[in-house]
Amino acid sequence: MANHKATKKDVRQAAKRRDRNKYYGKTTRNAIRDLRAVEEKKGASEEFPKVASMIDKLAKRGIIHKNKAANLKSKLARKVNTLAK
């Protein structure tokens, strides 16, 4: 651990950011899991925009790469579109 005051503050801030990013990531992963479990098209199509928004926010914050976000949204959209009514 560093001895400078500014470095100690930076360590505290990094810990807060890490916890916050972990929370956002886990919440989004749970939402993706729940969306994949939905079997009817109506429920899935209502839930998809919310999950896609969460994924976009992760990419914007730099928690996941923008290409990973695009791949996740593409796979989820394909799953939602193939569901039977």
trRosetta pair geometry for C-beta under 8 A, 3 or more apart (Angstrom, degrees):
i j d omega theta_ij theta_ji phi_ij phi_ji
1 8 7.4 48 176 -102 104 84
1 11 7.1 2 -140 -77 90 171
2 7 3.7 -41 91 120 143 147
2 8 6.6 -140 80 -56 89 66
2 11 7.4 175 33 -37 101 127
3 7 7.5 42 54 58 29 128
3 8 7.9 -8 -167 -46 15 108
4 7 4.2 81 68 8 98 108
4 8 6.9 -165 90 -10 50 83
5 8 5.9 -56 -152 33 30 111
5 9 6.6 29 151 -17 64 106
6 9 5.6 -54 -151 36 34 113
6 10 6.3 38 150 -23 65 105
7 10 5.4 -49 -146 34 35 115
7 11 6.6 41 152 -22 64 100
8 11 5.7 -49 -152 31 33 113
8 12 6.7 34 149 -17 63 103
9 12 5.6 -53 -153 35 35 112
9 13 6.3 33 151 -18 68 106
10 13 5.6 -53 -144 38 33 111
10 14 6.2 36 155 -22 65 105
11 14 5.8 -52 -145 35 29 112
11 15 6.5 32 154 -21 62 104
12 15 5.8 -56 -152 33 30 111
12 16 6.6 30 152 -18 64 105
13 16 5.7 -54 -151 35 34 112
13 17 6.3 32 153 -17 67 106
14 17 5.7 -54 -146 39 32 111
14 18 6.1 36 154 -23 66 106
15 18 5.7 -51 -145 34 29 113
15 19 6.5 29 156 -16 63 105
16 19 6.0 -58 -152 37 29 108
16 20 6.2 26 153 -18 65 110
17 20 5.6 -57 -146 39 31 111
17 21 6.0 29 157 -17 67 108
18 21 5.9 -56 -143 39 27 108
18 22 6.2 30 155 -22 63 107
19 22 5.7 -54 -147 35 29 113
19 23 6.4 32 153 -21 63 104
20 23 5.7 -54 -153 33 31 113
20 24 6.5 28 152 -16 65 104
21 24 5.7 -52 -146 37 34 110
21 25 6.2 33 156 -18 66 108
21 61 7.1 -173 -112 133 94 130
21 63 5.0 178 -158 -108 102 112
22 25 5.8 -57 -146 39 28 111
22 26 6.1 24 159 -16 65 110
23 26 6.0 -59 -143 39 26 106
23 27 6.1 26 159 -19 64 110
24 27 5.9 -58 -146 37 26 111
24 28 6.3 23 157 -16 63 109
24 54 7.9 -176 -174 -169 84 92
24 57 7.3 -116 -168 114 128 111
24 58 6.2 166 139 -96 114 86
24 61 7.0 17 109 57 166 160
24 63 6.1 -143 91 -59 122 169
25 28 5.9 -60 -150 38 28 108
25 29 6.3 27 155 -19 65 107
25 58 6.5 97 -95 -127 67 126
25 63 5.5 -153 -70 166 102 134
25 64 7.4 129 -114 -43 102 102
26 29 5.6 -52 -145 36 32 112
26 30 6.4 34 154 -19 64 104
27 30 5.8 -55 -152 35 30 111
27 31 6.5 30 150 -19 64 105
27 54 7.2 -125 112 -158 96 136
28 31 5.5 -53 -148 35 35 112
28 32 6.4 37 152 -21 67 103
28 51 7.5 117 -155 -154 76 73
28 54 4.5 177 -112 144 98 120
28 55 6.2 131 -165 -78 130 58
28 58 5.7 -43 -27 -49 171 135
29 32 5.6 -51 -148 34 33 113
29 33 6.4 37 151 -21 64 104
30 33 5.6 -51 -148 35 33 114
30 34 6.4 32 153 -18 65 105
31 34 5.7 -53 -147 38 32 111
31 35 6.3 33 153 -21 64 105
31 47 7.9 -169 -175 175 92 109
31 50 7.2 -118 -169 116 137 100
31 51 4.9 -178 138 -110 115 93
31 54 5.8 73 62 46 156 164
32 35 5.7 -54 -148 36 31 111
32 36 6.4 31 154 -19 64 105
32 51 6.0 126 -83 -162 60 127
32 55 7.7 80 -74 -70 114 111
32 72 6.8 -61 -118 -170 139 119
32 76 6.8 -103 -139 -85 88 129
33 36 5.9 -56 -150 35 30 110
33 37 6.6 28 152 -21 63 108
34 37 5.7 -57 -151 33 33 113
34 38 7.1 47 150 -36 63 94
34 47 7.5 -118 112 -178 101 152
35 38 5.9 -39 -158 8 38 115
35 44 6.4 98 -165 -138 79 81
35 47 5.3 -169 -107 118 95 127
35 48 6.6 108 -149 -88 134 60
35 51 5.1 -30 -46 -49 151 163
35 76 6.2 20 119 -147 139 118
35 79 7.9 108 134 93 96 134
35 80 7.7 -40 173 -71 108 104
36 76 7.5 -95 -72 -116 80 85
36 79 6.5 -36 -119 161 72 165
38 43 4.9 -145 -160 103 130 114
38 44 4.4 169 101 -75 133 87
38 47 6.5 156 -29 31 160 146
38 83 7.7 -19 112 -107 89 157
39 83 7.1 159 178 -146 36 118
40 43 5.1 76 74 15 95 104
40 44 6.8 -177 89 -7 47 93
40 83 6.9 112 177 162 16 131
40 85 7.5 27 -161 -179 81 34
41 44 5.7 -65 -144 44 32 109
41 45 5.8 26 163 -19 71 111
41 80 7.0 103 -142 -177 72 69
41 83 4.2 169 -82 100 79 113
41 84 6.6 -130 -34 97 113 23
41 85 5.2 -55 28 -103 131 47
42 45 6.2 -59 -143 37 23 104
42 46 6.6 20 157 -16 60 108
42 85 7.5 59 -34 -151 89 71
43 46 5.9 -60 -151 36 30 109
43 47 6.2 18 157 -12 66 114
44 47 5.9 -64 -144 43 30 105
44 48 6.1 46 157 -43 67 102
44 79 7.6 -122 -170 117 143 90
44 80 4.6 -174 140 -125 118 89
44 83 5.6 114 34 7 152 162
45 48 5.8 -32 -138 11 32 120
45 80 5.8 126 -80 -179 65 122
46 49 7.8 -61 -179 23 30 97
47 50 5.8 -65 -165 40 50 112
47 51 6.1 40 148 -18 82 110
48 51 5.8 -63 -146 40 33 107
48 52 6.0 33 159 -21 70 109
48 76 6.3 159 -134 141 96 113
48 77 6.9 96 -164 -96 137 63
48 80 5.1 -5 -75 -77 141 162
49 52 5.6 -54 -142 38 31 113
49 53 6.3 36 157 -23 64 104
50 53 5.8 -55 -154 33 29 113
50 54 6.7 30 149 -19 63 103
51 54 5.5 -50 -151 33 36 113
51 55 6.5 36 150 -19 66 103
51 76 6.5 -133 107 -179 133 162
52 55 5.6 -52 -149 35 34 112
52 56 6.4 37 151 -20 65 104
52 73 5.1 72 -126 -124 94 111
52 76 7.1 -162 -74 83 86 139
52 77 7.8 48 -84 -62 127 98
53 56 5.6 -52 -148 35 33 113
53 57 6.5 34 153 -20 64 104
54 57 5.8 -54 -152 34 32 112
54 58 6.7 36 150 -21 63 101
55 58 5.7 -51 -154 31 35 113
55 59 6.7 31 150 -15 65 104
55 64 7.6 -49 -161 58 73 140
55 69 4.9 146 157 -148 98 89
55 72 5.3 -159 -138 91 144 131
55 73 5.6 -176 88 -61 153 96
56 59 5.7 -57 -152 38 34 110
56 60 6.2 35 151 -22 68 107
56 69 6.3 109 -92 -180 41 138
56 73 7.8 41 -55 -65 83 139
57 60 5.5 -51 -143 36 34 113
57 61 6.2 27 159 -13 66 108
58 61 6.0 -62 -148 42 27 105
58 63 4.4 -81 -164 63 81 116
58 64 4.8 29 136 19 115 104
58 69 6.4 173 77 -93 98 115
59 62 7.7 43 180 -71 31 25
59 63 7.5 -82 -66 50 23 74
59 64 5.7 -53 -82 77 65 84
59 65 7.0 0 -127 126 89 19
59 66 4.6 93 -167 -101 125 60
59 68 7.5 180 -93 67 102 83
59 69 3.7 -49 -57 -32 132 155
64 68 4.7 -106 167 83 110 130
64 69 5.7 132 100 -56 116 87
65 68 4.5 93 61 4 86 105
65 69 7.1 -150 95 -7 46 84
66 69 5.4 -50 -150 34 37 116
66 70 6.5 39 151 -20 66 103
67 70 5.5 -50 -147 36 36 112
67 71 6.3 37 153 -19 66 104
68 71 5.7 -53 -147 37 32 111
68 72 6.3 34 153 -20 65 105
69 72 5.8 -53 -148 35 30 111
69 73 6.3 25 157 -14 64 108
70 73 6.0 -57 -146 40 29 108
70 74 6.2 32 155 -22 64 109
71 74 5.7 -55 -145 36 29 113
71 75 6.4 26 159 -16 65 106
72 75 6.1 -59 -150 37 28 106
72 76 6.3 22 156 -14 65 110
73 76 5.8 -58 -144 41 30 109
73 77 6.1 32 157 -22 66 108
74 77 5.8 -54 -145 35 27 110
74 78 6.4 29 155 -19 62 106
75 78 5.7 -53 -149 35 31 112
75 79 6.4 33 152 -20 64 105
76 79 5.6 -53 -149 35 34 113
76 80 6.3 32 154 -18 67 105
77 80 5.8 -53 -145 37 32 110
77 81 6.1 27 157 -16 65 110
78 81 5.9 -60 -145 40 27 108
78 82 6.3 20 159 -17 64 111
79 82 6.2 -64 -147 37 26 105
79 83 7.0 42 153 -41 61 96
80 83 6.0 -42 -161 4 34 116
